[in-house]
Amino acid sequence: MLAVSKGHPEASVRKFANDGQIEFGESRLQEALSKINNLSDLDRIRWHFVGRLQANKVRGVVKNFDYIHSVDSFNLAKRISRIAGEENRCPQLMLQVKFREDHAKGGFSIAELLEAWPKIKTFSNINIVGLMTISPIAFELDDRKSLFKECRNLADQLELKDCSMGMSGDWQVAVDAGSTWVRVGSLLFGDRVK
Ligand SMILES: *Cc1c(COP(=O)(O)O)cnc(C)c1O
């Protein structure tokens, strides 16, 4: 379980870390950096970036995060690879895939991913471990489960171990469908404060 702490104070992260939670997710670099700095005494925790990643934020994310779940284009993967090389880092990446048309969300279409894959998998200084997807907001749980199963099947086809899928409202069907990372925010922390 990834505890998505965006919009929640660092005191909440500290509380869950003291209870044994290790993996925390953030989606805005500025907000994350102050938490990461102020919580640097918690040396057991790991940070995951889950939000839309703009080109000018890549260096900051590469330097401060172990995982990036939201790699939504070929050019972004290429840029992360180059900058990770310059910074002597090797982040774990997940490629974000859009299984249904959804204008609110970014991500590779299946066709784009299959086309880009032979090249992306050769990039250095990155370790592609899986796929990530987000269900369209209007979907019922049954439709979410089918979508998550498609994601699991595609990851299996590409021999990728991880699937980052499922949030507070749909984590159970995501687990049934083979999720390896559920990204849970409000169910753990309550309503976001900012
Ligand atoms: C905020 C966020 C979550 C957590 O959402 P909740 O509904 O609060 O569980 C999960 N994934 C991403 C990409 C997010 O931005």
PDBQT file of the ligand as one rigid body, heavy atoms in Angstrom, charges set to zero:
ROOT
HETATM    1  C1  LIG A 201      -4.460  11.835  -4.740  1.00  0.00    +0.000 C 
HETATM    2  C2  LIG A 201      -4.118  10.621  -5.506  1.00  0.00    +0.000 A 
HETATM    3  C3  LIG A 201      -4.415   9.351  -5.005  1.00  0.00    +0.000 A 
HETATM    4  C4  LIG A 201      -5.150   9.121  -3.698  1.00  0.00    +0.000 C 
HETATM    5  O1  LIG A 201      -6.488   9.427  -3.876  1.00  0.00    +0.000 OA
HETATM    6  P1  LIG A 201      -7.586   9.085  -2.754  1.00  0.00    +0.000 P 
HETATM    7  O2  LIG A 201      -8.857   9.057  -3.509  1.00  0.00    +0.000 OA
HETATM    8  O3  LIG A 201      -7.490  10.177  -1.745  1.00  0.00    +0.000 OA
HETATM    9  O4  LIG A 201      -7.245   7.765  -2.173  1.00  0.00    +0.000 OA
HETATM   10  C5  LIG A 201      -4.042   8.259  -5.763  1.00  0.00    +0.000 A 
HETATM   11  N1  LIG A 201      -3.403   8.397  -6.946  1.00  0.00    +0.000 NA
HETATM   12  C6  LIG A 201      -3.086   9.596  -7.448  1.00  0.00    +0.000 A 
HETATM   13  C7  LIG A 201      -2.388   9.673  -8.764  1.00  0.00    +0.000 C 
HETATM   14  C8  LIG A 201      -3.442  10.754  -6.755  1.00  0.00    +0.000 A 
HETATM   15  O5  LIG A 201      -3.138  11.949  -7.281  1.00  0.00    +0.000 OA
ENDROOT
TORSDOF 0
